[in-house]
């Protein structure tokens, strides 16, 4: 026997019927985001490596050790996208999307790639539902984006998720804070982990995110970012909070929340869910007012989020499935010798009438077909014999009641539809 080939580590096959949940979630995202004026964008999975180096940032884990980068046949360095925002910002600049008026609201659903250690809720190919509002600096946009996110999650049946909210200030505030933080941590260098010691040089704010208990304790006494906010950044944050309060969006200020990507300024947020273990963030996002200009575009502010779809699907409330499970199909089977084309035609007729039909094309016996229909949870079976087909009739079996009647095709269709 030939050797079997397995899927690549950290990637998954999503199989039916589980894929129904995926499709249902995506449909609701399209509907909810559409109702806020967002249009769908689909950017390539492949981008120039430089795009992520310049946007996500050289000193981040993503760029430093998690990207799937390779040289193509002409020696150009390409990367499988590790996140969606950079590609969307690139597309915005490339197509001068702002020229017909701002803001532009976009969403994107699709796979992302990061070379991380796979575990539950963490994959090397994972999926994001991403939304970006490009071209408005005001706090009302921050609030509306978060409102849309919360409404979407509510539509899926979540009711107890809290937005963790913080501000990382603008560039000037962050610079002042960075200095203060390094001054505080430098004397404690010996007590820091190797990772944090490295970050002290490259990306000190990320140390705030440390999960190491000793470091978390040390950080209790660290200077706080909100003490270093300049007026504009402080006012902005204040206005975002006021708007969220006004709209009834539940949030909790998390003063040490910093994000793992470099492009953020001002508002940042995450949503974490219980029951996912260490991989508990299901949404991450924030404002990135300097990114578009950094990528050669105009100075256009923006804000967005990405939902980890794999994690979201994992914790969907049970009631969600009831709403997205399709009616099992009608099973159509030949009773005895029947012209297979006539059976296919009958299947088409039933489908045209709006029914989902599983035709037993394998010449299965009625008994075997019954077993399959039963396993699929089907309610109806249509049995077609040669003579009946000639008369335009079928035998309709109600599998729930165990009754069978001889009726015209039209009556069979009407009866099935009546009970659906
Ligand atoms: P992020 O926090 O890196 O942000 O990712 C967003 C979400 O993607 C995470 O909260 C998590 O649910 C999911 N995720 C990340 N890595 C994995 C993985 N290896 N396996 C499964 N799920 C994962 C961003 O990507 C930003 N682009 C978000 C954003 C949009 N900011 C502004 N606009």
Boltz pocket constraint, residues with backbone or C-beta under 6 A from the ligand:
constraints:
  - pocket:
      binder: B
      contacts: [[A, 82], [A, 83], [A, 84], [A, 85], [A, 86], [A, 114], [A, 116], [A, 121], [A, 122], [A, 123], [A, 124], [A, 125], [A, 126], [A, 127], [A, 128], [A, 130], [A, 131], [A, 132], [A, 260], [A, 261], [A, 271], [A, 281], [A, 282], [A, 283], [A, 284], [A, 285], [A, 286], [A, 287], [A, 288], [A, 303], [A, 304], [A, 305], [A, 306], [A, 307], [A, 308], [A, 309], [A, 310], [A, 311]]
      max_distance: 6.0
